[in-house]
Amino acid sequence: MKKQFLSHILINRFLWVFLLVLIHACNMEKVENPMMIGHRGAMGYETENTLASINKAVALGAAMIEIDVFQIASGELVVFHDNELDRLSNATGPITSFTWEALQEVVLEGGHSIPLLKTVLDQLAGKAALNIELKGPNTAAPVASLLKSYLSHGTWEEEGLLISSFDWALLFETRKLLPKISIGVLTEGPPLEAIPVAKQLSAVAINPYYKDLDATIVAQIHAAGFKVYTWTVNTPEDLKNTKTLGVDAVFTNYPDRTF
């Protein structure tokens, strides 16, 4: 009887140890490396939002490339981040006031030129996913129109595209025009405040600033049914810390860096 009792205790202990090991293994599996999104291409190495930067990000293995888009005075969609040209080029003034003919004379740092969104879509197809951030006003409709042509020809699939913006009104317009496109809700304030908006948009992700996150907030966003794509994470220490929070993807200027 005593032997049976001791045997029962040993079996129970073994089962508990096995269970703890299994739980630990499951937790380890959950802490996978987040997806690396090349921020404005690979702007830590090349001038941001240029073809050189985008190609560099692809070469470094970025799974997705993030770019910014404006519509200029002559109607074209161009890839650029700032409202004004001053910081990065030999020109001044708002980019939206330029025609495409005039913009082709603008020289960026490093001797680069501002690319058309169409050119990026042509060159990036089949190489990486693309996150288009709607920067300028009234960009939702022309971007949707352009993407529809690529989707209809099979050059791009909805799964390879993500539309994001800090201007949530543009995201609602995008959702009406592209019912199946993936949407990421960019936030500058408390990330949890974006959950109701993300639900209305049927978004796939909420994209907060990494310093606005902790493990609890990430868990709450996940519980609400959304992924967490956080920006902009560059140092090895910050990359490691964001991984431990359980985020799904990071925007980074250095897509070759490891966690």
C-alpha positions in Angstrom: 0.0 0.0 0.0 2.8 2.3 0.9 4.6 1.5 -2.3 1.5 2.3 -4.3 1.1 5.6 -2.5 4.7 6.6 -3.2 4.4 5.5 -6.8 1.3 7.6 -7.1 3.1 10.6 -5.7 6.1 10.1 -8.1 3.7 9.8 -11.1 1.9 13.0 -10.1 5.2 14.8 -9.7 6.3 13.6 -13.1 3.1 14.7 -14.7 3.4 18.2 -13.1 7.0 18.5 -14.3 6.0 17.4 -17.8 3.2 19.9 -17.8 5.4 22.7 -16.7 8.0 21.8 -19.4 5.1 21.7 -22.0 3.8 25.1 -20.8 7.3 26.6 -21.0 7.8 25.1 -24.5 4.5 26.6 -25.7 5.4 30.0 -24.3 8.8 29.8 -26.0 7.0 29.1 -29.3 4.8 32.2 -28.8 7.8 34.4 -28.5 8.7 34.2 -32.2 10.7 36.8 -34.0 8.3 39.6 -35.2 8.1 40.3 -38.9 10.6 42.9 -40.1 9.0 45.8 -42.0 11.5 48.0 -43.8 10.7 51.6 -42.8 10.6 53.8 -45.9 12.7 51.0 -47.4 15.9 50.6 -45.5 16.4 54.3 -44.6 19.3 53.4 -42.2 21.3 52.7 -45.3 19.8 54.6 -48.3 17.8 57.8 -48.7 14.3 57.1 -47.5 11.5 56.2 -49.8 13.7 55.9 -52.9 14.0 53.0 -55.2 17.5 52.4 -53.8 16.1 52.2 -50.2 13.3 49.9 -51.2 15.7 47.6 -53.2 18.1 47.6 -50.2 15.3 46.5 -47.9 14.5 43.6 -50.2 18.1 42.6 -50.4 18.3 42.6 -46.6 15.4 40.3 -46.3 12.5 42.5 -45.2 9.2 40.7 -45.5 7.3 43.9 -46.0 8.3 47.4 -47.2 6.6 50.5 -45.8 6.4 53.7 -48.0 4.5 57.0 -47.8 2.3 58.4 -50.5 1.2 61.9 -51.7 -0.9 62.9 -54.7 0.8 65.9 -56.5 -0.7 68.8 -58.4 -0.7 66.9 -61.8 -2.5 63.9 -60.3 0.3 61.4 -60.0 0.9 59.4 -56.8 4.5 59.8 -55.5 6.5 58.2 -52.7 7.6 60.7 -50.2 7.3 61.3 -46.4 7.3 65.0 -45.7 4.7 67.6 -46.6 7.6 69.9 -47.6 10.5 69.1 -49.9 13.0 71.1 -47.9 14.5 68.5 -45.6 15.6 66.0 -48.2 16.0 67.8 -51.5 17.4 70.8 -53.4 13.8 72.2 -53.6 11.5 73.9 -51.2 7.7 74.0 -50.7 4.9 71.6 -50.4 5.2 68.5 -52.5 1.5 68.6 -53.4 2.1 71.9 -55.3 4.5 70.3 -57.8 3.6 68.8 -61.1 5.3 65.5 -62.1 7.3 67.4 -64.7 8.7 69.8 -62.1 9.2 67.0 -59.6 11.5 65.1 -61.9 14.0 68.0 -61.6 14.1 67.7 -57.8 17.2 65.9 -56.5 17.2 64.1 -53.2 20.1 63.4 -50.9 22.5 61.0 -52.5 21.5 62.0 -56.0 18.2 60.1 -55.9 14.8 61.1 -57.4 11.3 60.8 -56.0 9.6 57.7 -57.4 6.1 57.2 -58.6 4.0 54.7 -56.6 3.3 52.9 -59.9 7.1 52.3 -60.3 7.4 50.9 -56.8 4.4 48.5 -57.5 6.0 47.4 -60.7 9.4 46.8 -59.3 8.4 45.2 -55.9 5.8 42.8 -57.2 6.6 39.2 -56.1 9.6 40.4 -54.0 8.0 41.6 -50.7 4.7 42.7 -49.3 4.0 46.5 -49.4 2.6 48.8 -46.7 1.3 52.0 -48.3 0.9 54.8 -45.7 -1.6 57.4 -46.9 0.2 60.7 -46.1 -1.3 63.4 -48.1 -5.0 64.5 -48.1 -7.3 62.9 -50.6 -5.0 60.0 -51.3 -7.4 57.1 -50.5 -9.4 57.3 -53.8 -6.5 57.5 -56.2 -4.5 54.9 -54.4 -7.5 52.5 -54.4 -8.0 53.2 -58.1 -4.4 52.3 -58.9 -4.4 49.2 -56.8 -7.6 47.9 -58.4 -5.8 47.8 -61.7 -2.9 45.8 -60.3 -5.3 43.5 -58.4 -7.5 42.9 -61.5 -4.4 41.9 -63.5 -3.1 39.6 -60.8 0.2 41.6 -60.5 -0.6 42.0 -56.8 -2.9 40.2 -54.4 -4.8 41.7 -51.4 -2.7 39.6 -49.1 0.5 41.3 -50.2 -0.8 44.8 -49.5 -1.4 46.8 -46.3 -2.9 50.3 -46.2 -2.3 52.4 -43.2 -2.7 56.0 -42.1 -2.8 58.3 -39.0 -5.8 59.9 -40.8 -8.4 57.4 -39.9 -11.0 59.1 -42.3 -8.8 58.0 -45.2 -8.9 54.4 -43.9 -12.7 54.4 -43.8 -12.7 55.7 -47.4 -10.2 53.0 -48.3 -12.4 50.3 -46.8 -15.4 51.4 -48.9 -13.3 51.3 -52.1 -11.3 48.2 -51.3 -13.5 45.9 -49.2 -10.9 43.1 -49.0 -7.7 45.1 -48.5 -5.7 44.7 -45.3 -5.7 47.9 -43.1 -3.4 48.9 -40.3 -4.6 51.7 -37.9 -1.6 54.0 -37.0 -1.7 55.6 -33.6 0.1 58.4 -31.9 -1.9 58.3 -28.7 -3.0 55.5 -26.3 -3.1 52.4 -28.5 -6.2 50.9 -26.9 -8.2 53.9 -28.1 -7.8 52.5 -31.6 -9.6 49.2 -30.9 -13.1 50.5 -31.7 -11.9 52.1 -34.9 -10.1 49.0 -35.9 -13.2 47.0 -35.3 -15.3 49.3 -37.5 -12.7 49.0 -40.2 -12.2 45.3 -40.0 -8.5 46.1 -39.7 -5.8 43.4 -39.4 -3.5 45.4 -37.2 -3.1 48.4 -34.9 0.3 50.2 -35.4 1.4 52.0 -32.2 4.6 53.8 -31.3 6.8 51.2 -29.5 7.2 53.4 -26.4 3.5 53.5 -26.0 3.4 49.7 -25.5 3.8 47.2 -22.7 2.9 43.5 -22.5 -0.5 44.2 -21.1 -1.5 46.5 -23.9 -0.2 44.1 -26.5 -2.2 41.3 -24.9 -5.3 43.4 -24.9 -5.0 44.3 -28.6 -4.4 40.6 -29.4 -7.5 39.7 -27.3 -9.5 42.2 -29.4 -8.5 40.3 -32.5 -5.8 42.5 -34.0 -2.1 42.2 -34.6 0.4 44.7 -33.3 2.8 46.3 -35.8 4.9 48.8 -33.9 7.1 51.7 -35.1 10.0 52.6 -35.4 12.4 50.2 -33.6 16.1 50.4 -34.5 18.5 49.7 -31.6 19.3 46.0 -30.7 18.1 46.6 -27.2 14.7 48.0 -28.3 14.3 45.2 -30.9 14.9 42.7 -28.1 12.5 44.4 -25.8 9.7 44.7 -28.3 10.0 41.0 -29.1 9.5 40.1 -25.4 6.2 42.2 -25.5 4.9 39.8 -28.1 4.4 42.2 -31.0 3.8 40.7 -34.4 5.9 43.1 -36.5 8.3 46.0 -36.2 9.0 48.9 -38.5 12.7 49.4 -38.6 15.3 51.5 -40.5 17.6 48.4 -40.3 15.7 45.4 -41.6 18.9 43.2 -41.3 19.2 43.6 -37.6 18.3 40.6 -35.4 16.4 40.2 -32.2 
